């Protein structure tokens, strides 16, 4: 059987494409799946599950994000964690560079940042040890399909070289797909949290099952 990912009646033949084409096709399908799930009342259940998975942490530096377009909303989780932890959000420093992170707190003044994401107008620059990461798609092995800039891969590589750093993808169930293109520079997430479950990263060498589509 040819590897493919299917959404609705559209079936994508991945074997016949090169790597760039495969990623573009997967990203397009994942955007459509995310858009279909967005606004369906799923965020609350996902937020509760994410907060439970993070647990009663104190004194941590936690990165969230300001949701754009159809991204699932982490703001209630960030607000809940802010009482006992320092919260920050990513800021794009430049093409080909790791992300930087500026401190955020509920109600702080925000300005437009690169690519349309809001960033705090002022605040300390922090280095998180726990990241809540947005994504376009993911697979059963906690591999992440992002927007194509490589920002989170470079950032996680740098942070994990400095200290233990946990990265949790936050997404809708609909964003899970098979056949992701995995490159040596890709950083695997420790977990992905959705509205129905928590998917853990597989042990090294283990093979992820294909999702039921």
Secondary structure, 3 states (H helix, E strand, C coil): CCCEEEECCEEEECCCCCHHHHHHHHHHHHHHHHHHHCCCCCHHHHHHHHHHHHCCCCCCEEEECCCCCCCCCCHHHHHHHCCCCEEEEEECCCCCCCCEEEEECCCCCEEECHHHCEEECCCCEECCCEEEECCCEECCCCCEECCCCCHHHHHHHHHHHHCCCEEEEECCHHHECCCCCCCCCCCCCCEEECCCCEEECCCCCCCCCCCCC
